[in-house]
Amino acid sequence: MSSPTTPSAATAPGDAAPEPFGARLRRAMDTRGPLCVGLDPHASLLTAWGLADDPAGLERFAMTVVEALADRVAVLKPQSAFFERFGSRGVAVLERAVAAAREAGALVLMDAKRGDIGSTMAAYAATYLDRDAPLFSDAVTVSPFLGFGSLRPALAAARAAGSGVFVLALTSNPEGAEVQRAVTPDGRQVAQVILDHIAEENAGADPLGPVGAVVGATLAEAGVDLRVGGPLLAPGVGAQGATPEDLPALFGPALANALPSVSRDVLRHGPDPAALRNAAVAYADRVRAAVAGAGKATGNPLR
């Protein structure tokens, strides 16, 4: 994994127009390795680290992870619920962690899975995608299951800020299939409808569009076209059972845009910063090897 050189700032020098999220993410994945590390302060992890399950323990955990990894991993993904459960003090820790991670060069993907309509969706978008907001992040996860059009405020806010959104499309939890695998009157799965919308949003973008899809890495097969022109967040690597070596079969020709996410299998190595770094480096190297191996197998080298 490379040295801490990838900037996360969404603005160019002199307050020029924001650099698009897709360009910043592609650069981070190419230079730091195609890996997202989840910042998930489970109560069990706090206990395993010898920390109290309280705001002080939360801050020690979060800032240790940020200080160990934010200057070398491509993306850090805080799960907002694990901070929100402590109320305002937990949200204050999240604000500090986001700011510190971005300052160190990591792209921050806020895992909030927000979804609503109209002014409420706009308020969610402002929370994470307004450049002056305390929780401003490089990207946020959103839910399209009130209709893809309900995401318009978030899509517009992301483009204005040079940020991104990751849209839930094909999750690996068993309950998701009853909605995501349902078939619409035109014969497409709901997941494919969502992916087609994402592809439309990313049309013409190079190297990556600002709208990504969330596709569970633990799925046995996709059964949909994942070539959406944007990044594919793949949670589930590590403790949930998926491995980097599983990615080529799942993502196929879209593998170069896959961003696998690992959480507990890295975080369990704390509180030792060196052990956290070593675990993240090992995962990034395995993903790189899987992508390179898939490129050699097809005779079409992947990025």
C-alpha positions in Angstrom: 0.0 0.0 0.0 1.4 3.3 -1.0 2.5 6.3 1.0 0.1 9.0 2.3 -0.1 11.2 -0.8 -3.7 11.0 -2.0 -5.6 14.2 -1.2 -9.2 13.9 -0.2 -10.1 17.6 -0.5 -12.9 18.1 -2.9 -11.6 21.4 -4.1 -8.8 22.4 -6.4 -6.3 25.1 -5.4 -7.7 28.6 -5.4 -11.3 27.4 -4.7 -11.7 26.2 -8.3 -14.6 23.9 -9.2 -14.6 20.7 -7.1 -12.7 17.8 -8.5 -15.2 15.1 -9.3 -15.5 12.3 -6.8 -15.0 9.6 -9.4 -11.6 11.0 -10.4 -10.5 11.3 -6.7 -11.6 7.8 -5.9 -10.0 6.2 -9.0 -6.7 7.9 -8.0 -7.0 6.8 -4.4 -7.7 3.2 -5.4 -4.8 3.1 -7.9 -2.3 4.6 -5.5 -3.4 3.4 -2.1 -5.0 0.1 -3.1 -8.6 -0.8 -3.9 -9.8 -1.2 -0.3 -12.3 0.4 2.0 -12.0 -0.1 5.7 -15.1 0.2 7.8 -15.0 2.3 11.0 -17.5 0.3 13.0 -17.2 0.7 16.7 -19.3 -2.3 17.8 -19.6 -2.6 21.5 -17.9 -6.0 21.3 -14.9 -4.4 19.6 -14.6 -1.7 22.2 -14.6 -4.4 24.8 -12.0 -6.5 22.9 -9.8 -3.4 22.8 -10.1 -3.0 26.5 -12.2 0.1 26.2 -15.4 1.2 27.9 -18.6 1.2 25.9 -19.0 5.0 26.4 -18.1 8.2 24.5 -14.6 8.2 25.8 -14.0 4.6 24.6 -15.6 5.4 21.3 -13.3 8.4 20.7 -10.2 6.4 21.7 -11.3 3.6 19.2 -12.2 5.9 16.3 -9.2 8.2 16.5 -6.8 5.2 16.9 -8.2 3.7 13.6 -8.0 7.1 11.9 -4.5 7.8 13.0 -3.4 4.3 12.0 -5.1 4.0 8.6 -6.2 7.4 7.2 -2.9 8.3 5.7 -2.7 5.0 3.7 -6.0 3.4 2.9 -8.1 4.7 0.0 -11.4 4.9 1.9 -12.6 4.9 5.5 -16.3 4.1 6.0 -17.7 5.2 9.4 -21.0 3.5 10.2 -23.0 6.4 11.6 -25.3 4.3 13.8 -22.4 3.2 16.1 -21.7 6.8 16.8 -25.3 8.0 17.0 -26.1 5.5 19.7 -24.2 7.7 22.1 -26.2 10.8 21.2 -24.7 14.2 20.8 -21.3 13.1 22.3 -21.1 10.3 19.8 -21.9 12.5 16.9 -19.2 14.9 18.1 -16.7 12.1 17.9 -17.9 11.2 14.4 -17.3 14.9 13.4 -13.8 14.8 14.7 -13.0 11.4 13.1 -14.4 12.5 9.7 -12.3 15.7 9.7 -9.1 14.0 10.8 -9.5 11.2 8.2 -10.0 13.6 5.4 -7.1 15.8 6.5 -4.9 12.7 6.5 -5.8 12.0 2.9 -8.4 9.2 3.1 -11.7 9.6 1.3 -14.5 9.3 3.8 -17.7 7.3 2.9 -20.4 7.9 5.4 -22.4 4.7 5.8 -25.8 6.3 6.7 -28.1 4.6 4.2 -30.4 7.6 4.2 -33.6 7.6 2.1 -36.6 9.8 2.1 -38.4 12.3 -0.2 -38.5 16.0 -1.0 -37.2 18.4 1.6 -36.3 15.6 4.1 -34.0 14.0 1.5 -32.5 17.4 0.8 -31.9 17.8 4.6 -30.1 14.4 4.7 -28.1 15.5 1.7 -27.1 18.7 3.3 -26.0 16.8 6.5 -23.3 14.8 4.6 -22.8 16.6 1.2 -22.8 20.3 2.1 -19.2 21.4 2.1 -19.8 23.6 5.2 -21.5 20.9 7.2 -19.7 19.4 10.2 -20.2 15.9 8.8 -19.3 16.7 5.2 -18.0 13.5 3.6 -16.6 12.5 0.3 -19.6 10.2 -0.2 -22.6 8.8 1.5 -24.7 5.6 1.2 -28.4 6.1 0.3 -31.4 3.9 -0.1 -33.4 4.1 -3.4 -36.4 2.1 -2.2 -38.7 5.1 -2.2 -38.0 5.3 -5.9 -34.8 6.3 -7.5 -36.2 9.7 -8.2 -36.4 10.4 -4.5 -32.6 10.6 -4.5 -32.5 13.6 -6.7 -31.6 16.1 -3.9 -28.7 13.9 -2.8 -27.5 13.4 -6.4 -27.6 17.2 -7.1 -25.8 18.0 -3.8 -23.1 15.4 -4.5 -22.4 16.8 -8.0 -22.2 20.4 -6.6 -19.8 19.4 -3.9 -17.6 17.0 -5.9 -18.8 14.2 -3.7 -20.4 10.8 -4.5 -23.3 8.7 -3.5 -23.4 4.9 -3.2 -26.9 3.5 -3.8 -28.1 0.2 -2.3 -28.6 -2.1 -5.2 -28.0 -5.8 -4.3 -27.2 -6.4 -0.7 -26.2 -9.8 0.7 -28.6 -10.0 3.6 -31.2 -12.7 3.0 -34.1 -10.4 3.5 -33.0 -8.1 0.7 -33.8 -10.6 -2.1 -37.6 -10.2 -1.6 -37.3 -6.7 -2.9 -34.1 -6.5 -4.9 -34.7 -9.8 -6.8 -38.4 -9.0 -7.5 -39.2 -8.8 -11.2 -40.8 -5.7 -12.7 -43.4 -5.7 -15.5 -40.7 -5.2 -18.1 -38.9 -8.4 -16.9 -36.0 -6.7 -15.0 -35.1 -7.4 -11.4 -35.5 -4.4 -9.2 -31.7 -4.4 -8.6 -31.2 -4.1 -12.4 -33.6 -1.2 -12.5 -31.5 0.6 -9.9 -28.3 -0.3 -11.6 -29.7 1.0 -14.9 -30.5 4.3 -13.3 -27.0 4.5 -11.9 -25.5 3.9 -15.3 -27.6 6.7 -16.7 -26.3 9.1 -14.0 -22.7 8.1 -14.8 -23.0 8.3 -18.6 -19.9 10.0 -20.1 -18.0 10.2 -16.8 -14.3 9.3 -16.9 -12.6 7.5 -15.2 -15.5 6.9 -12.8 -18.9 8.5 -12.3 -20.0 9.9 -9.0 -22.8 7.4 -8.4 -21.8 4.0 -7.1 -23.7 0.9 -6.3 -23.6 -1.2 -3.1 -23.3 -4.9 -4.1 -22.7 -7.5 -1.3 -19.4 -9.4 -1.7 -20.9 -12.5 -0.1 -23.4 -13.0 -3.0 -22.9 -16.3 -4.8 -23.6 -14.5 -8.1 -24.8 -11.2 -9.3 -27.3 -12.1 -12.0 -27.4 -8.4 -13.1 -25.2 -6.2 -15.2 -22.8 -4.4 -12.9 -21.2 -2.2 -15.6 -22.6 1.1 -14.3 -19.6 3.4 -15.0 -19.2 4.0 -11.3 -17.6 2.4 -8.3 -19.1 -0.8 -6.7 -18.9 -0.9 -3.0 -18.6 -4.5 -1.9 -19.2 -5.0 1.8 -18.9 -8.4 3.4 -15.2 -9.2 3.0 -13.6 -10.8 6.0 -15.7 -11.7 9.0 -18.9 -11.9 7.0 -17.4 -14.6 4.8 -16.3 -13.2 1.5 -12.6 -13.1 0.4 -10.7 -11.0 -2.1 -10.3 -14.1 -4.2 -14.1 -14.3 -4.5 -14.4 -10.9 -6.2 -13.5 -11.8 -9.8 -16.3 -14.4 -10.1 -18.9 -12.0 -8.7 -17.9 -8.8 -10.5 -16.7 -10.2 -13.8 -15.9 -7.4 -16.3 -16.8 -4.7 -13.7 -14.0 -6.0 -11.3 -11.7 -3.0 -11.9 -14.4 -0.7 -10.3 -15.0 -2.9 -7.3 -14.2 -1.4 -3.9 -14.3 -4.2 -1.3 -15.0 -3.2 2.2 -13.6 -5.0 5.3 -14.3 -4.0 8.9 -14.0 -6.4 11.7 -11.2 -8.5 10.1 -9.0 -5.4 10.2 -10.3 -3.7 13.4 -9.9 -6.8 15.5 -6.1 -6.3 15.3 -6.4 -3.1 17.4 -5.6 -1.2 19.5 -2.0 -1.7 18.1 -1.7 0.8 15.2 1.0 -1.3 13.5 -1.2 -4.4 13.6 -4.1 -2.4 12.1 -1.9 -1.1 9.3 -0.5 -4.6 8.6 -3.9 -6.1 8.3 -5.1 -3.4 6.0 -2.0 -3.7 3.8 -2.5 -7.5 3.6 -6.1 -7.1 2.4 -5.2 -4.4 -0.1 -2.4 -6.6 -1.5 -4.8 -9.6 -1.8 -7.4 -7.4 -3.7 -4.7 -6.1 -6.1 -3.5 -9.7 -6.7 -7.1 -10.9 -7.4 -7.7 -8.1 -9.9 -4.3 -8.7 -11.6 -4.9 -12.4 -11.8 -8.3 -11.9 -13.3 -6.8 -9.6 -15.9 -4.2 -12.2 -16.9 -6.8 -15.0 -17.1 -8.9 -13.0 -19.5 -6.0 -11.5 -21.5 -7.4 -8.1 -20.7 -5.3 -6.4 -18.0 -7.5 -4.6 -15.5 -6.7 -1.3 -13.9 
